[in-house]
Amino acid sequence: MGSQKRIAKELTELTESPPEGISVELANESNLYEWKVLMDGPEGSPFHKGKFQLKLVLPTEYPFKPPTVSFVTKIYHPNVTNDDKGSMCLGMLKADEWKPSSRLGAVLQFARSLLEEPMPDDAVEARIAEQYRDDRKRYEEIAREWTRKYAAGS
């Protein structure tokens, strides 16, 4: 029961004063454990002007187990799987690095900061990470192209 109280409190905080470029709502009113997150591509990144939808799923053991964050919107990024799952690799969300004191707002801000500064050394898409390191210009072209194609803000 404690986890529901905490989740509701964090949801209220994020709805009332969301971090810059991020908005949060329940994916389904009757389920506190699944959130729909809308994230603006940060200015100065190849994702700028994109609107990305993410899914945040909380385990029933939250805050003792980390949430999972995945991109519903396709994105060309070394830290997000290129499949229909859009799983995001975030160090702080790994079971052994997760701290119960972590806040969901911080998780989402970290996810957004990864759009500005990918972490090629912690990549789930090795090919994209390699391109990011070796041919930044081409990486940014493709990332911009995908953003236009899949994440054009309406």
C-alpha positions as CSV (number, residue, x, y, z in Angstrom):
1,M,0.0,0.0,0.0
2,G,2.9,2.3,0.8
3,S,4.1,2.1,-2.8
4,Q,0.7,3.4,-4.1
5,K,0.8,6.3,-1.8
6,R,4.3,7.2,-2.9
7,I,3.5,6.8,-6.6
8,A,0.4,8.9,-6.3
9,K,2.4,11.6,-4.5
10,E,5.2,11.6,-7.2
11,L,2.6,11.6,-10.0
12,T,0.9,14.7,-8.4
13,E,4.2,16.5,-8.0
14,L,5.1,15.8,-11.7
15,T,1.7,16.8,-13.0
16,E,1.7,20.0,-11.0
17,S,5.3,21.1,-11.6
18,P,6.7,19.0,-14.4
19,P,10.4,19.1,-15.2
20,E,11.2,21.2,-18.3
21,G,10.1,19.6,-21.6
22,I,8.3,16.7,-19.8
23,S,4.7,16.0,-19.1
24,V,3.2,13.0,-17.4
25,E,-0.2,11.4,-17.1
26,L,-1.6,7.9,-16.3
27,A,-1.8,5.7,-19.4
28,N,-5.0,4.4,-17.9
29,E,-6.9,6.1,-15.1
30,S,-7.4,2.9,-13.2
31,N,-3.7,1.9,-13.2
32,L,-1.3,3.9,-11.1
33,Y,1.7,1.7,-12.3
34,E,1.8,2.7,-15.9
35,W,2.5,6.3,-17.0
36,K,2.4,8.0,-20.4
37,V,5.3,10.5,-20.6
38,L,5.6,13.1,-23.3
39,M,9.1,14.5,-23.8
40,D,10.3,17.4,-26.0
41,G,13.5,16.8,-27.8
42,P,16.0,19.2,-26.1
43,E,17.1,22.3,-28.0
44,G,20.6,21.9,-29.5
45,S,20.1,18.2,-29.9
46,P,19.2,16.4,-33.2
47,F,15.9,15.6,-31.4
48,H,14.9,19.2,-31.1
49,K,11.3,19.9,-32.2
50,G,10.5,16.2,-31.7
51,K,7.7,15.0,-29.3
52,F,8.5,11.7,-27.9
53,Q,6.2,9.4,-26.1
54,L,7.6,7.2,-23.4
55,K,6.1,4.6,-21.2
56,L,7.1,4.3,-17.6
57,V,6.1,1.1,-15.8
58,L,6.4,0.8,-12.1
59,P,6.9,-2.5,-10.4
60,T,4.5,-3.3,-7.5
61,E,7.7,-3.3,-5.3
62,Y,8.4,0.3,-6.1
63,P,10.4,2.1,-4.7
64,F,12.5,-0.9,-3.8
65,K,12.7,-2.0,-7.5
66,P,13.3,0.4,-10.4
67,P,10.7,1.4,-12.9
68,T,11.2,0.6,-16.6
69,V,11.3,3.4,-19.1
70,S,10.8,2.8,-22.8
71,F,10.3,4.9,-25.9
72,V,7.0,4.3,-27.7
73,T,8.1,6.8,-30.3
74,K,10.9,5.4,-32.5
75,I,14.2,7.2,-31.9
76,Y,17.7,6.8,-33.3
77,H,19.8,6.8,-30.2
78,P,22.7,4.6,-28.9
79,N,21.0,4.1,-25.5
80,V,17.5,3.0,-26.8
81,T,16.9,-0.3,-28.5
82,N,16.0,0.0,-32.2
83,D,13.2,-2.5,-32.0
84,D,9.5,-2.0,-31.2
85,K,10.2,-2.2,-27.5
86,G,12.3,1.0,-27.4
87,S,13.9,-0.1,-24.2
88,M,16.2,2.5,-22.6
89,C,19.4,1.6,-21.0
90,L,19.9,3.9,-18.0
91,G,22.5,3.1,-15.4
92,M,20.4,4.4,-12.6
93,L,17.6,2.0,-13.5
94,K,19.7,-1.1,-13.2
95,A,18.6,-3.2,-10.3
96,D,22.0,-3.0,-8.6
97,E,22.3,0.8,-9.0
98,W,18.8,1.7,-8.2
99,K,18.2,3.6,-4.9
100,P,14.7,3.7,-3.3
101,S,15.3,7.3,-2.6
102,S,15.5,8.1,-6.4
103,R,12.6,10.2,-7.6
104,L,10.7,9.6,-10.9
105,G,11.2,13.2,-11.9
106,A,15.0,12.7,-11.7
107,V,14.6,9.5,-13.8
108,L,12.8,11.4,-16.5
109,Q,15.2,14.4,-16.4
110,F,18.0,11.9,-16.8
111,A,16.3,10.3,-19.7
112,R,15.9,13.6,-21.4
113,S,19.5,14.6,-20.7
114,L,20.5,11.5,-22.5
115,L,18.9,12.9,-25.7
116,E,21.4,15.8,-25.4
117,E,24.3,13.7,-24.3
118,P,24.2,10.0,-25.3
119,M,26.4,7.6,-23.4
120,P,28.0,5.5,-26.1
121,D,29.9,3.5,-23.6
122,D,26.7,2.2,-22.1
123,A,25.0,1.6,-25.4
124,V,22.4,-1.0,-26.3
125,E,22.8,-0.2,-30.0
126,A,26.5,-0.7,-30.6
127,R,26.4,0.3,-34.3
128,I,24.7,3.6,-33.4
129,A,27.2,4.2,-30.6
130,E,30.1,3.6,-33.0
131,Q,28.6,6.0,-35.4
132,Y,28.0,8.6,-32.7
133,R,31.7,8.3,-31.8
134,D,33.2,8.1,-35.2
135,D,30.9,10.1,-37.5
136,R,28.9,12.5,-35.3
137,K,27.7,14.4,-38.3
138,R,26.0,11.4,-39.9
139,Y,24.6,10.2,-36.6
140,E,22.9,13.6,-36.1
141,E,21.6,13.6,-39.7
142,I,19.9,10.2,-39.2
143,A,18.7,11.2,-35.7
144,R,17.1,14.4,-37.2
145,E,15.6,12.4,-40.0
146,W,14.0,9.9,-37.6
147,T,12.8,12.8,-35.4
148,R,11.1,14.4,-38.4
149,K,9.6,11.0,-39.5
150,Y,8.4,9.6,-36.2
151,A,8.3,12.4,-33.6
152,A,7.1,15.5,-35.5
153,G,5.3,17.5,-32.9
154,S,1.7,18.0,-33.9
